[in-house]
Amino acid sequence: MASDQKVLELNDLNVHYFTPRGAVIAVNHVNLYVKKGEIVGLVGESGCGKTTVAMSTLQMVSAPGRIVGGEIKIEGQNIVNLPEKELRKLRWSKLALIPQGAMNSLNPVTKIKEQMADGITAHEKISGAALRDKVLKLLNDVGLPERVYNMFPHELSGGMKQRVCIAMAVALNPAVIIADEPTSALDVIVQRVVAQTLLDVKNRLGVSMIMIGHDMGLLAQMVDRVAVMYAGNLVEVGPVGSIFEHPYHPYTQLLIDAIPSTKQKKPLKVTEGLTHDLRNPPPGCCFQFRCPFVRDACRQKPPEFKQMEPDHFVACVQYN
Amino acid sequence: MEQPIISIQEATKVYGGGFLASSKPFVALDRFSLDIFESQSKIVTIAGESGSGKTTLANMVLGFTLPTSGKILYKGQDVATMTREQRRTYRKEVQAIFQDPYEVYNPFYRVAHIFNMVVRHFNLTRNKQEAQQLIEDALNVVGLRGDEILEKYPHQLSGGQRQRIMVARAYMLRPRLIVADEPVSAVDASLRAMILDIMLKLRDQHKISFLYITHDLSTAYQISDKMYVLFQGTTVERGNASKIIEKPQHPYVQELIDSIPVPDPKLKWDTNITLPSEEVMRMKSSVGCRFYPRCAKHMDVCTKSFPEYVKVEDDHEVACYLYK
């Protein structure tokens, strides 16, 4: 279970994309930490900056994006502005990624064994039978049969490819795994199998995880803490039970209400309004254009984070 | 007896297996039957996992591919043998909305072009003013205004606007049936509600029926009237959507509904499920129940022939030997 040791800390992280018509503020003063053995779910709608947070943690934001402020600490070590050579050593061994649409991230012309060995040999001096045993053990860990070792990606189903990606992510026993929508594009039964595999791997290795997604239902099943993001800002962070029981921020309430249920029929909740232009955020709260409870104070200055329950923080004017 | 607007009769689609083919023929859809009547507009869900034949069915209803055997009748007329004139009406009255609102637009044209092209092609109006009015009306139905979006390029629109424009375009032709192929699986939660809400409105106020193709049973439960659950081309359970989801009978449908993540951290999945190995999954018998290799309750009889549909209650049928 989660201990108090913080494995990953994002302190006041700011990431901007520099376009000819001004900087897009994709990540705005984000503070987040992950404790050892914990899964943190990062949710929000498309374009809210979830993936940018993930990529900037790995220092892989692509141009014109750049980290303009803040620090990223892995096991206490700040890795912002570390030289590329040092970063290469950290990636995969300390910080692993299960990319979005992982099933399409495998190289179609090399066998699974070669792709897995490639990452491992880049970091460790290991070869021959020992390497083979290591790869086979990893495949076994994620519930794949031995023959996958000698197969090409096209011979595997979507769920199996996804599990190969999980095996690759845990290969070097990283401190943190970032899973960017690891089960999107899979149907529900396969999604459940992949989710089980992730949980199982996490429990056995005690690895910490940031799980990005927009399916609140799946997050409720998997994560320990939830961080809700809207337009580049975190709006609510808290333990999963507390968030589902008392969502304080109107946006979190909206996300939870929008989960379609199979238990009862309820009228569909339609929200109007558009997100502001991220190049030019309004003064005050980032959610003011879509919030049903908006009032004058929301347009003045951005709300501060306030603790509502143990470990459960919300940034909303209502509670300031 | 009223004539259905669309009647699918034992439609089967087989790919491959031709004279020179080396591999065995692949049955994408096996004897699928469905009737939709004009007088009662309905949202009919076709549910199933990837590879279950959902999209094959959509393509056949839209007339993109023809069934290998069986028939698709549009107002009593076989789609395969339509005259040019009949086909034109058919194309007008059966419309489609696709999965990804980002990929269906040509980025070089303004939004107005999409509408003007349709107006021109089907000669919907006599003059420009009428055309303007028609387009404006269609946009209003989906909650958009013409002056806001018609002169924009697709990249200037949000995902929700794009998908709503596609619905407006389909609606403008006053179709009787809209085939919606995963219209909400690429959009996020708040947009999803908006699109589904528009579908309900079109059904109730404008009497348009939908063939709603999805793998998401929870949205199907919220909006649809009838449901067909496909598994590897066969229909395993069919009938009233609420009845199927509340009391699933077929082991596959039970597993499917059990796997929908419950949005409550206190109710976690308690059992683990395992999928059989890849060979077993691919080894499908072409005569018996297709779910046999994955079924926990399988019996010898399951491989002999495909089970008959058993009526478990009013408007709810299942194809499984467990119910006799």
Interface residues (C-beta under 8 A of the other chain):
Chain A: E45 S46 G143 P145 E155 L156 S157 G158 G159 M160 D187 V188 I189 V190 Q191 R192 V193 A195 Q196 H214 D215 M216 G217 L218 A220 Q221 V240 G241 F244 L254 L255 I256 A258 I259 P260 S261 T262 K265 K266 L268 K269 V270 T271 L274
Chain B: E49 S50 S158 G159 V187 D188 A189 S190 R192 A193 M194 L196 D197 L200 H215 D216 L217 S218 T219 Y221 Q222 I223 S242 I245 E255 L256 I257 S259 I260 P261 V262 P263 D264 P265 K266 K268 W269 N272 I273 T274 L275 S277 E278 M281
